[in-house]
């Protein structure tokens, strides 16, 4: 694989290139892929709280969508897929990992507090909103063909690009179904984390691989690493950091592989991080990303505002103050040429980055 990484102020507009645009999207993610034939793929979509991203329908206007993908059933990854599915006329397929959409609606509708608490009404309203999101999303699919992904599915081939699914393992979806059936029958079963359903995609263009990790957790990556090596895929030259840089996605124990071990070594790989809430990225994960990749951060979530975060000195037990973020990279755009060269069209590597107000 050729790993030359260049910075360019504007796109080469080469139709043979594969392009990925990562947009600031509040607490979530929006990833738009332009394939060499000019068609698009949309992986997750959430509106920008800073209005730094164009409206989703403007981004895809006049373009054929090869697919629209919800990587896992969390609203911060799917809210803006609803207008796309409702209004865009050229959609090839709807991709997802959900074992049974009715199960997820059931999950959201039943995740409510049943104990006396001043937060009970808020929790119940939140559960209703999640259920409403999923009902809106799946009712919007309409006649669009659906494709369920897991690691046993053969790669999709789009305009010379192979889209491999490295995870989740099909057994993960089966575990969800068993749990929901048990709960519906009155059994007290612990609900699995929906992030375990996160799709892990490896886009292969020639000998160049792009790894998109959604919100996949350590368990997902243990399986994905096995699948990656089973199929003999090259190491990735570009990584979308999973779960906003959370500690529960990166295995740091010695002699255990993690998602960074699937990337080109010696900081030859680029990584793109959608920072999340006040705990994302984790301090240790952030240091690992900086040490092992050339890191580009999309300004997301509530990060690093400068100044006094609590001028009134209000203290609430168990509460954590949230601050609006400075704008790091509102958009990161990367192209991969047919020869394998990775070109940063828009965005800067974070050699100096602040999280929670502290310089790294």
Beta strands, then each sheet from edge to edge (+ up, - down):
strand 1: 5-7
strand 2: 18-23
strand 3: 30-34
strand 4: 40-43
strand 5: 65-69
strand 6: 91-96
strand 7: 145-148
strand 8: 156-158
strand 9: 161-167
strand 10: 200-205
strand 11: 208-212
strand 12: 236-240
strand 13: 270-274
strand 14: 294-298
strand 15: 331-336
strand 16: 342-346
strand 17: 354-355
strand 18: 358-359
sheet 1: 1+ 16+ 15- 2+ 3- 4+ 5+ 6+ 7+
sheet 2: 8+ 9- 10+ 11- 12- 13- 14-
sheet 3: 17+ 18-
end
